[in-house]
Amino acid sequence: MRLFRKCTRIFIILCLFAVSVTTPILLLSSHRLRHLGSDGSKEFVGDLSIIKQRLEVRALNAVQQEEGRSVKEPILDVYRDGDQSSAVSLDSIDKNDSVGKPENASLSGIDVTTHAPKKESQQSLPEQKVATTREKLVLLQEKSRPEEVQRGQNVQSHPRRALDEKVKEVKDQLIRAKAFLNFVPPGSNSNFVKEIKLRIKDLERAVGEATKDSDLSRRAIQKMKAMDSTLLKASKLFPECSAMVKKLRAMTYNAEEQLRSQKNQASFLVNLAGRTTPKGLHCLSMRLTTEYFSLPPEEQELPDQHKFQDPDLYHFAVFSDNVLACSAVVNSTVSTARVPEKIVFHIVTDSLNLPAMTMWFLSNPPGKATIQIQSIDKFDWLSNKYILQKQESLDPRYTSPLNHLRFYLPDIFPSLNKIVLLDHDVVVKRDLTGLWRINMKGKVNGAVETCLEGEPTFRRMDMFINFTDPLVAKRFDVKSCTWAFGMNIFDLQEWRKRNLTALYHKYLELGSDRPLMKAGTLPIGWMTFYKHTRAIDRRWHVLGLGYESGVRLNEIEQAAVIHYDGVMKPWLEIGLQKFKPYWKKHVWYEHPYLQQCNIHE
């Protein structure tokens, strides 16, 4: 009896359990089958919409991150024919958002994002679900932002090259429009003239200074279309191609003439700027002069005067009226010298700048080196008027007595045997005492040659000397090698033996009677030291920093002396910025007088 009751109880329990399990399943299945065409489809679309909304927001965030890294033009098309990749790579999608999802679900989500419109998905979602989805996305973005930023650097968009076809088309339109406008008779005020003038004005304003298509605005594209229609009308009014060709040729010729005129004007202004002394240098000279005359007479003398005529020391000569330039030459030479106590600088200037030059080196002594400053007006044996009359030129650099003083070195320094001449527009980068150990082989002048064709400083004799003159053609070889002034070692003893100063006077006298050479010291120097020049290593002297010569950087780094020959001096506004640092490092811009005179880097 007990066993029967026990079995009955177990059977009832099993029946109840089976009913409780199968009944909900049957009810749910019948309910889903009944409403499959209505509510079920909505819920399925809602699930896809949630996936789509999430991927859209993440893709937009990725594009915003690309824009934050200064990408000017985000790619607008997410899908292209023949390319199954998205505009933003899959690596930019956050890993935390794809955990627990199958791989094909992610890809299908991107596919839905590509082809499905946004408005349907947003309208099918209830407002509460959209808000919940957005809150989750914000939380996921905050968690994964550092990781996204790190990976975002590897995000690559489709390569798009900057095209300028539209810009070129605009220029062509303007040229054609102006050509058609020139066909109209002068003084005409027809509707066509008004229209085409208005189109030209509007198009030029809309384009502005655009250089690529991405710079063009929508307004510019609209103006281009309007110009197209106007040009179509013009082509119907003026159908003759031959007349158009003639007009375009005339316009080309006029444009070339304007360009030539602008180049000549620019060249004139650059040369004018090169011959003009900046206001800052004038101010510096005035302040130094005032300070010099305020000193007692016994303090106006430079020290170590006993070294001025010592032939066993290393003597350098600089002829200049530019205080700042001379200071850079002296500072660079002394800073690179191995034995600065054996260096003597002989600076010759004019009487106007003598107090300023002296005061500068009294207040800023060049370390252990010795400085001598003289005025050219104290050389009674030198006839300045003679030099000025023989060299006729509008450029004061050529007519300045200081420029021609180099041909009187044996007379200026009668007790010296050798001397190095430095121009005031050079910077010394290596120790120069090795110049005194060069074997001159009986020559007077040691210089770097400039006769290698193809080099930036290439020069030929016939560039500056008139070889049509019978005297020149007889005495000189047009193919002889030329050399540079600016850093030269002179054997003054050989100079005196050969009396080359008298030869200089002779050529100067001949040049006053007929056009024998161009103005300046270079051509007459070639003639005076013809067959008296010893070629030295090219690394001693590198030229071409005062104009666009194309001098190479490795040549500058290996050079002992770099020369800013040309009009673009480093202390001028027109100086080449890429070469100025070599000169600026030897100028004391923190000096109170330089600050007060507005001389800055």
C-alpha positions as CSV (number, residue, x, y, z in Angstrom):
1,M,0.0,0.0,0.0
2,R,2.8,2.4,0.9
3,L,4.7,1.5,-2.3
4,F,1.6,2.2,-4.4
5,R,1.1,5.7,-2.8
6,K,4.7,6.5,-3.3
7,C,4.6,5.6,-7.0
8,T,1.4,7.5,-7.5
9,R,2.9,10.6,-5.9
10,I,6.0,10.4,-8.1
11,F,3.9,10.1,-11.2
12,I,1.8,13.1,-10.3
13,I,4.9,15.2,-9.7
14,L,6.4,14.2,-13.1
15,C,3.1,15.1,-14.8
16,L,3.0,18.5,-13.2
17,F,6.6,19.1,-14.2
18,A,5.9,18.1,-17.8
19,V,2.8,20.3,-18.0
20,S,4.7,23.3,-16.4
21,V,7.5,23.0,-19.0
22,T,5.6,22.2,-22.2
23,T,2.7,24.6,-21.7
24,P,4.8,27.9,-21.9
25,I,6.7,26.6,-24.9
26,L,3.5,25.8,-26.8
27,L,1.9,29.1,-25.9
28,L,5.0,31.1,-27.0
29,S,5.3,29.2,-30.2
30,S,1.7,29.7,-31.1
31,H,1.9,33.4,-30.2
32,R,5.0,34.0,-32.4
33,L,3.5,32.1,-35.3
34,R,0.3,34.2,-35.0
35,H,2.1,37.5,-34.9
36,L,5.1,36.8,-37.2
37,G,3.9,39.2,-39.9
38,S,3.5,42.2,-37.6
39,D,5.2,42.5,-34.2
40,G,7.9,40.0,-34.9
41,S,9.2,41.8,-37.9
42,K,9.2,45.1,-36.0
43,E,11.3,43.6,-33.2
44,F,13.7,42.1,-35.7
45,V,14.1,45.4,-37.5
46,G,14.6,47.0,-34.1
47,D,17.4,44.7,-33.2
48,L,19.1,45.4,-36.5
49,S,18.5,49.1,-36.0
50,I,20.3,49.0,-32.6
51,I,23.3,47.3,-34.2
52,K,23.2,49.8,-37.1
53,Q,22.9,52.8,-34.8
54,R,25.9,51.7,-32.7
55,L,28.1,51.2,-35.7
56,E,27.0,54.5,-37.3
57,V,27.9,56.5,-34.1
58,R,31.3,54.7,-33.8
59,A,32.1,55.4,-37.5
60,L,31.2,59.0,-37.1
61,N,33.4,59.2,-34.0
62,A,36.3,57.7,-36.0
63,V,35.8,60.4,-38.7
64,Q,35.8,63.1,-36.1
65,Q,39.0,61.8,-34.7
66,E,40.5,61.9,-38.2
67,E,39.3,65.6,-38.5
68,G,40.9,66.3,-35.1
69,R,44.3,65.3,-36.6
70,S,44.0,68.2,-39.1
71,V,42.6,66.2,-42.0
72,K,41.0,68.9,-44.1
73,E,38.8,66.8,-46.3
74,P,37.1,63.6,-44.8
75,I,36.1,61.1,-47.4
76,L,32.4,61.4,-48.0
77,D,31.7,58.0,-49.8
78,V,31.8,55.1,-47.4
79,Y,31.4,52.4,-50.0
80,R,32.8,52.3,-53.5
81,D,32.3,49.8,-56.4
82,G,35.1,47.3,-56.5
83,D,36.2,48.1,-53.0
84,Q,34.7,46.1,-50.1
85,S,36.6,48.1,-47.4
86,S,35.0,50.8,-45.3
87,A,36.2,54.4,-45.4
88,V,37.5,53.8,-41.8
89,S,39.4,50.6,-41.3
90,L,38.1,47.9,-39.0
91,D,41.0,48.6,-36.7
92,S,39.4,51.8,-35.7
93,I,36.3,50.0,-34.2
94,D,36.6,49.5,-30.5
95,K,37.4,46.0,-29.4
96,N,35.3,46.3,-26.2
97,D,32.2,46.9,-28.4
98,S,32.6,43.6,-30.3
99,V,33.2,41.2,-27.4
100,G,30.7,38.4,-27.5
101,K,29.5,39.1,-31.0
102,P,30.2,36.7,-33.9
103,E,32.6,38.0,-36.6
104,N,29.9,37.9,-39.4
105,A,27.7,40.1,-37.2
106,S,30.2,42.9,-37.3
107,L,30.6,42.7,-41.1
108,S,26.9,42.5,-41.6
109,G,26.5,45.5,-39.4
110,I,28.9,47.5,-41.6
111,D,27.0,46.3,-44.7
112,V,23.7,47.6,-43.2
113,T,25.4,50.9,-42.4
114,T,26.5,51.2,-45.9
115,H,23.2,50.7,-47.7
116,A,20.4,51.4,-45.2
117,P,19.1,54.9,-44.7
118,K,19.4,56.5,-41.2
119,K,15.9,57.9,-40.8
120,E,14.1,54.5,-41.0
121,S,16.2,53.0,-38.2
122,Q,15.7,56.1,-36.0
123,Q,12.0,56.2,-36.5
124,S,11.5,52.5,-35.8
125,L,13.3,52.7,-32.4
126,P,11.3,53.7,-29.3
127,E,12.7,56.8,-27.7
128,Q,13.6,55.0,-24.5
129,K,15.7,52.4,-26.4
130,V,17.5,55.1,-28.4
131,A,18.4,57.0,-25.2
132,T,19.6,53.7,-23.5
133,T,21.7,52.9,-26.6
134,R,23.3,56.4,-26.7
135,E,24.2,56.2,-22.9
136,K,25.9,52.8,-23.5
137,L,27.8,54.2,-26.4
138,V,29.0,57.2,-24.4
139,L,30.2,54.9,-21.6
140,L,32.0,52.7,-24.1
141,Q,33.7,55.7,-25.7
142,E,35.0,57.0,-22.4
143,K,36.4,53.6,-21.5
144,S,38.1,53.0,-24.8
145,R,39.2,56.5,-25.7
146,P,42.9,56.2,-24.9
147,E,43.1,52.9,-26.8
148,E,41.3,54.5,-29.8
149,V,43.6,57.4,-29.8
150,Q,46.6,55.2,-29.8
151,R,45.2,53.0,-32.6
152,G,43.8,56.0,-34.5
153,Q,47.3,57.0,-35.7
154,N,47.3,53.8,-37.9
155,V,43.9,54.7,-39.4
156,Q,44.3,55.3,-43.1
157,S,41.8,56.7,-45.5
158,H,41.7,56.1,-49.2
159,P,44.6,58.0,-50.9
160,R,43.4,61.2,-52.5
161,R,45.9,63.4,-54.3
162,A,45.5,67.1,-54.3
163,L,44.2,67.9,-57.7
164,D,44.2,71.4,-59.3
165,E,42.2,70.7,-62.5
166,K,39.5,73.0,-61.4
167,V,41.9,75.8,-60.6
168,K,43.5,75.3,-64.0
169,E,40.1,75.4,-65.6
170,V,39.4,78.7,-63.8
171,K,42.6,80.2,-65.1
172,D,41.8,79.1,-68.7
173,Q,38.3,80.6,-68.4
174,L,39.7,83.9,-67.3
175,I,42.2,84.0,-70.1
176,R,39.5,83.2,-72.7
177,A,37.2,85.7,-71.2
178,K,39.8,88.5,-71.4
179,A,40.7,87.5,-74.9
180,F,37.0,87.7,-76.0
181,L,36.8,91.1,-74.1
182,N,39.7,92.4,-76.3
183,F,37.7,91.6,-79.4
184,V,35.1,94.1,-78.4
185,P,35.6,97.6,-80.0
186,P,37.0,100.2,-77.6
187,G,34.4,102.1,-75.7
188,S,31.7,99.5,-76.3
189,N,29.2,99.2,-73.4
190,S,26.9,96.5,-74.7
191,N,25.2,93.9,-72.6
192,F,27.8,91.3,-73.5
193,V,30.6,93.5,-72.3
194,K,28.9,94.2,-69.0
195,E,28.1,90.5,-68.6
196,I,31.6,89.2,-69.3
197,K,33.2,91.9,-67.1
198,L,30.9,90.9,-64.3
199,R,31.7,87.2,-64.7
200,I,35.5,87.9,-64.7
201,K,35.2,90.1,-61.5
202,D,33.0,87.5,-59.7
203,L,35.1,84.6,-60.7
204,E,38.4,86.3,-59.5
205,R,36.8,87.2,-56.2
206,A,35.4,83.7,-55.7
207,V,38.6,81.9,-56.5
208,G,40.9,84.3,-54.6
209,E,44.3,82.7,-54.0
210,A,43.2,79.1,-54.3
211,T,45.9,76.8,-55.6
212,K,44.1,73.4,-55.4
213,D,40.6,72.1,-55.9
214,S,39.9,71.6,-52.2
215,D,40.4,75.3,-51.6
216,L,37.6,76.2,-54.0
217,S,34.2,77.1,-52.4
218,R,30.8,76.2,-53.7
219,R,30.4,79.8,-54.8
220,A,33.5,79.4,-57.0
221,I,32.0,76.3,-58.7
222,Q,28.8,78.2,-59.3
223,K,30.7,81.1,-60.8
224,M,32.6,78.7,-63.1
225,K,29.3,77.4,-64.4
226,A,28.1,80.9,-65.0
227,M,31.3,81.7,-66.8
228,D,30.9,78.6,-69.0
229,S,27.6,79.9,-70.3
230,T,29.0,83.3,-70.9
231,L,31.9,81.9,-72.9
232,L,29.5,79.8,-74.9
233,K,27.7,83.0,-75.9
234,A,31.1,84.7,-76.7
235,S,32.2,81.8,-79.0
236,K,29.0,82.2,-81.0
237,L,29.6,86.0,-81.3
238,F,33.2,85.6,-82.3
239,P,33.6,82.3,-84.2
240,E,36.8,83.1,-86.1
241,C,39.7,81.0,-84.7
242,S,42.5,82.9,-86.5
243,A,41.5,86.2,-84.9
244,M,41.5,84.4,-81.5
245,V,45.0,83.0,-82.1
246,K,46.3,86.5,-83.0
247,K,44.7,88.0,-79.9
248,L,46.1,85.3,-77.6
249,R,49.6,85.8,-79.1
250,A,49.4,89.5,-78.5
251,M,48.3,88.8,-74.9
252,T,51.2,86.4,-74.4
253,Y,53.7,88.9,-75.7
254,N,52.3,91.6,-73.5
255,A,52.4,89.3,-70.5
256,E,56.1,88.4,-71.3
257,E,56.9,92.1,-71.5
258,Q,55.3,92.8,-68.2
259,L,57.2,89.9,-66.6
260,R,60.5,91.2,-68.0
261,S,59.7,94.7,-66.7
262,Q,58.9,93.3,-63.2
263,K,62.1,91.3,-63.2
264,N,64.2,94.3,-64.1
265,Q,62.4,96.4,-61.4
266,A,62.9,93.6,-58.8
267,S,66.6,93.4,-59.7
268,F,67.0,97.2,-59.4
269,L,65.4,97.2,-56.0
270,V,67.5,94.4,-54.7
271,N,70.7,96.1,-55.9
272,L,69.5,99.4,-54.4
273,A,68.8,97.6,-51.0
274,G,72.3,96.1,-51.2
275,R,73.9,99.5,-51.6
276,T,71.9,101.1,-48.8
277,T,73.1,101.1,-45.2
278,P,70.3,100.1,-42.8
279,K,69.1,102.6,-40.2
280,G,70.3,100.3,-37.4
281,L,73.9,100.5,-38.5
282,H,73.7,104.3,-38.8
283,C,72.3,104.4,-35.3
284,L,75.1,102.1,-34.0
285,S,77.8,104.3,-35.5
286,M,76.4,107.4,-34.0
287,R,76.1,106.0,-30.5
288,L,79.6,104.6,-30.7
289,T,81.0,107.9,-32.0
290,T,79.3,109.8,-29.2
291,E,80.7,107.4,-26.6
292,Y,84.2,107.6,-28.1
293,F,84.5,111.4,-27.9
294,S,83.3,111.3,-24.3
295,L,86.5,109.3,-23.3
296,P,89.6,111.0,-22.2
297,P,92.4,111.1,-24.8
298,E,94.6,108.6,-23.0
299,E,91.7,106.0,-23.1
300,Q,91.2,106.3,-26.9
301,E,94.2,104.3,-27.8
302,L,94.1,100.5,-28.4
303,P,96.5,98.3,-26.5
304,D,99.5,96.2,-27.7
305,Q,100.7,98.7,-30.4
306,H,104.1,97.1,-30.5
307,K,102.7,94.1,-32.3
308,F,101.4,96.0,-35.3
309,Q,104.7,95.7,-37.3
310,D,105.9,92.3,-35.9
311,P,106.5,90.1,-39.0
312,D,106.6,86.9,-36.9
313,L,102.8,87.2,-36.1
314,Y,99.8,86.3,-38.2
315,H,98.5,89.6,-39.7
316,F,95.0,90.0,-41.2
317,A,93.7,93.1,-43.1
318,V,90.1,94.2,-43.4
319,F,89.0,97.3,-45.2
320,S,85.5,98.4,-44.3
321,D,83.2,101.1,-42.9
322,N,80.8,98.6,-41.4
323,V,81.2,98.1,-37.6
324,L,78.9,95.1,-37.3
325,A,80.5,93.3,-40.2
326,C,84.0,93.9,-39.0
327,S,83.1,92.6,-35.5
328,A,81.7,89.3,-37.1
329,V,84.9,88.8,-39.1
330,V,87.2,89.4,-36.0
331,N,85.1,87.3,-33.6
332,S,84.9,84.4,-36.0
333,T,88.6,84.5,-36.7
334,V,89.6,84.7,-33.1
335,S,87.1,82.0,-32.0
336,T,88.6,79.5,-34.4
337,A,92.3,80.4,-34.0
338,R,94.7,77.9,-32.2
339,V,97.0,80.7,-31.1
340,P,94.8,83.9,-30.8
341,E,97.6,85.8,-29.0
342,K,99.6,85.8,-32.2
343,I,96.8,87.2,-34.4
344,V,96.9,90.9,-35.4
345,F,94.0,92.6,-37.2
346,H,94.6,95.7,-39.2
347,I,91.2,97.4,-39.9
348,V,91.3,100.4,-42.3
349,T,88.2,102.6,-42.5
350,D,87.3,106.2,-43.4
351,S,87.5,109.1,-41.0
352,L,83.8,109.2,-40.5
353,N,83.6,105.7,-39.0
354,L,87.0,105.7,-37.3
355,P,85.7,106.8,-33.9
356,A,82.8,104.2,-34.0
357,M,85.1,101.4,-35.1
358,T,87.7,102.2,-32.4
359,M,85.1,102.5,-29.7
360,W,83.5,99.2,-30.5
361,F,86.8,97.3,-30.1
362,L,87.8,99.3,-27.0
363,S,84.5,98.2,-25.3
364,N,84.5,94.7,-26.9
365,P,88.2,93.5,-27.1
366,P,88.7,90.4,-29.2
367,G,90.2,88.2,-26.5
368,K,93.9,87.8,-26.8
369,A,94.2,89.1,-30.3
370,T,95.5,92.6,-31.2
371,I,93.5,95.2,-33.2
372,Q,94.9,98.2,-35.1
373,I,92.4,100.7,-36.6
374,Q,93.5,103.3,-39.1
375,S,91.9,105.9,-41.3
376,I,92.4,105.9,-45.0
377,D,92.7,109.7,-44.9
378,K,95.9,109.5,-43.0
379,F,97.7,107.9,-46.0
380,D,99.1,111.0,-47.6
381,W,100.7,109.0,-50.4
382,L,97.4,107.7,-51.6
383,S,95.5,109.8,-54.1
384,N,91.8,109.0,-53.4
385,K,90.7,111.4,-56.2
386,Y,92.8,109.4,-58.7
387,I,91.0,106.2,-57.9
388,L,87.5,107.7,-58.0
389,Q,88.1,109.3,-61.3
390,K,89.4,106.1,-63.0
391,Q,86.5,103.9,-61.8
392,E,83.2,105.4,-63.1
393,S,80.2,103.5,-61.7
394,L,77.0,104.2,-60.0
395,D,77.7,101.5,-57.4
396,P,79.6,103.0,-54.4
397,R,81.1,99.5,-53.7
398,Y,83.1,99.9,-56.9
399,T,84.1,103.5,-56.5
400,S,84.9,103.4,-52.8
401,P,88.6,104.0,-52.1
402,L,88.4,101.2,-49.4
403,N,87.6,98.7,-52.2
404,H,90.8,99.6,-54.1
405,L,93.0,99.8,-51.1
406,R,93.9,96.2,-51.5
407,F,96.3,97.1,-54.4
408,Y,98.4,99.1,-51.9
409,L,99.1,96.5,-49.3
410,P,103.0,96.6,-49.6
411,D,102.8,100.4,-49.0
412,I,100.4,100.2,-46.1
413,F,102.4,97.5,-44.3
414,P,106.1,98.1,-45.3
415,S,107.5,95.9,-42.5
416,L,105.4,92.8,-43.1
417,N,106.3,89.9,-45.4
418,K,102.9,88.1,-45.7
419,I,99.3,89.2,-44.9
420,V,95.9,87.7,-45.4
421,L,93.2,89.9,-46.8
422,L,89.6,89.3,-45.7
423,D,86.5,91.0,-47.0
424,H,84.1,92.2,-44.4
425,D,81.4,89.9,-45.6
426,V,83.1,86.6,-44.7
427,V,82.9,84.3,-41.7
428,V,85.9,82.2,-40.6
429,K,85.0,78.6,-39.6
430,R,88.5,77.1,-39.3
431,D,91.9,78.1,-38.1
432,L,93.7,80.1,-40.8
433,T,97.3,80.1,-39.6
434,G,98.0,77.2,-42.1
435,L,97.8,79.8,-44.9
436,W,101.3,81.1,-43.8
437,R,102.7,77.6,-44.4
438,I,101.6,77.3,-48.0
439,N,104.4,77.2,-50.6
440,M,103.7,80.1,-52.9
441,K,106.2,78.9,-55.5
442,G,107.3,82.5,-56.3
443,K,103.7,83.7,-56.7
444,V,102.3,86.8,-55.2
445,N,98.7,86.0,-54.6
446,G,97.2,82.7,-53.2
447,A,93.5,82.3,-54.0
448,V,90.8,79.8,-54.8
449,E,90.1,79.3,-58.5
450,T,86.6,80.0,-59.9
451,C,87.1,78.6,-63.4
452,L,85.4,75.2,-63.1
453,E,82.4,75.2,-65.4
454,G,79.3,74.0,-63.7
455,E,80.3,75.3,-60.3
456,P,78.1,77.9,-58.6
457,T,81.0,80.5,-58.6
458,F,82.0,79.8,-62.2
459,R,83.7,82.9,-63.8
460,R,85.4,83.4,-67.2
461,M,87.9,86.1,-68.1
462,D,85.7,87.5,-71.0
463,M,82.7,88.0,-68.6
464,F,84.4,91.1,-67.1
465,I,87.3,91.9,-69.5
466,N,86.8,93.2,-73.1
467,F,88.7,90.7,-75.3
468,T,87.8,92.6,-78.4
469,D,90.4,95.1,-77.5
470,P,93.7,94.3,-79.3
471,L,95.8,94.9,-76.2
472,V,93.7,92.6,-74.0
473,A,93.6,89.9,-76.7
474,K,97.4,90.0,-77.0
475,R,98.4,90.0,-73.3
476,F,95.8,87.6,-71.8
477,D,94.4,84.2,-72.6
478,V,90.6,84.0,-72.5
479,K,90.8,80.4,-71.3
480,S,93.1,81.2,-68.4
481,C,91.8,80.3,-64.9
482,T,90.1,83.0,-62.8
483,W,90.2,83.3,-59.0
484,A,88.3,85.0,-56.2
485,F,88.9,88.0,-54.0
486,G,87.7,87.8,-50.4
487,M,90.2,85.5,-48.7
488,N,93.7,85.9,-50.2
489,I,97.2,85.3,-48.9
490,F,99.7,87.8,-50.3
491,D,103.5,87.5,-50.4
492,L,104.4,91.2,-50.0
493,Q,108.1,90.6,-50.7
494,E,107.4,89.1,-54.1
495,W,104.8,91.9,-54.7
496,R,107.5,94.6,-54.1
497,K,110.0,92.8,-56.4
498,R,107.5,92.7,-59.3
499,N,106.1,96.2,-58.6
500,L,102.5,95.1,-59.2
501,T,101.1,98.3,-57.8
502,A,102.5,100.2,-60.7
503,L,101.1,97.6,-63.1
504,Y,97.7,98.2,-61.5
505,H,98.0,101.9,-62.1
506,K,98.8,101.2,-65.7
507,Y,95.7,99.1,-66.4
508,L,93.6,101.6,-64.5
509,E,94.9,104.4,-66.7
510,L,94.2,102.4,-69.9
511,G,90.7,101.6,-68.7
512,S,89.9,105.3,-68.4
513,D,90.6,105.8,-72.1
514,R,88.6,103.0,-73.5
515,P,86.2,100.2,-72.2
516,L,88.8,97.8,-71.1
517,M,87.0,96.1,-68.2
518,K,84.0,96.3,-66.0
519,A,84.1,98.4,-62.8
520,G,85.2,96.9,-59.6
521,T,88.4,95.2,-58.3
522,L,87.8,91.7,-59.6
523,P,88.5,92.3,-63.3
524,I,91.5,94.6,-62.7
525,G,92.7,92.2,-60.1
526,W,92.7,89.4,-62.7
527,M,94.8,91.6,-65.0
528,T,97.2,92.8,-62.3
529,F,97.9,89.3,-60.8
530,Y,97.8,87.5,-64.2
531,K,100.3,84.7,-64.0
532,H,101.2,85.8,-60.4
533,T,98.5,83.7,-58.6
534,R,98.9,80.4,-56.8
535,A,95.8,78.2,-56.7
536,I,95.1,76.9,-53.2
537,D,92.7,74.2,-51.9
538,R,89.1,75.1,-52.6
539,R,88.1,74.3,-49.0
540,W,89.9,77.4,-47.8
541,H,87.3,79.7,-49.4
542,V,83.7,78.9,-50.4
543,L,81.7,81.6,-52.2
544,G,78.1,82.1,-53.2
545,L,76.3,82.8,-49.9
546,G,75.2,86.3,-50.9
547,Y,73.0,85.1,-53.9
548,E,71.1,82.1,-55.1
549,S,74.2,80.2,-56.2
550,G,73.2,76.7,-55.4
551,V,76.2,76.2,-53.1
552,R,76.0,72.8,-51.3
553,L,75.7,72.4,-47.6
554,N,78.6,69.9,-47.3
555,E,80.9,72.5,-49.0
556,I,79.9,75.1,-46.4
557,E,80.5,72.7,-43.5
558,Q,84.0,71.8,-44.8
559,A,85.0,75.3,-45.6
560,A,87.6,77.4,-43.7
561,V,86.0,80.7,-44.8
562,I,82.5,81.3,-46.2
563,H,81.9,84.4,-48.3
564,Y,78.6,86.3,-48.7
565,D,79.6,87.7,-52.0
566,G,76.7,89.3,-53.8
567,V,74.2,91.9,-52.8
568,M,72.3,89.8,-50.2
569,K,74.5,90.4,-47.2
570,P,73.6,88.7,-44.0
571,W,73.1,92.0,-42.1
572,L,70.4,93.1,-44.6
573,E,66.8,92.3,-44.7
574,I,67.2,90.8,-48.2
575,G,69.9,88.3,-46.9
576,L,69.2,84.7,-47.6
577,Q,67.7,83.2,-44.4
578,K,69.2,79.7,-44.9
579,F,72.8,81.2,-44.7
580,K,72.3,83.9,-42.0
581,P,72.8,81.6,-39.0
582,Y,76.5,81.2,-39.8
583,W,77.0,84.9,-39.5
584,K,74.5,85.6,-36.7
585,K,76.4,83.3,-34.2
586,H,79.3,85.7,-34.2
587,V,77.2,88.9,-33.5
588,W,76.5,90.0,-30.0
589,Y,72.8,90.9,-30.3
590,E,72.5,91.3,-26.5
591,H,74.7,94.4,-26.6
592,P,72.9,97.4,-25.2
593,Y,73.7,99.6,-28.3
594,L,72.4,96.9,-30.7
595,Q,69.2,96.6,-28.6
596,Q,68.7,100.4,-28.6
597,C,69.3,100.6,-32.4
598,N,66.7,97.8,-33.0
599,I,69.3,95.4,-34.4
600,H,67.9,92.0,-33.6
601,E,68.1,88.4,-34.9
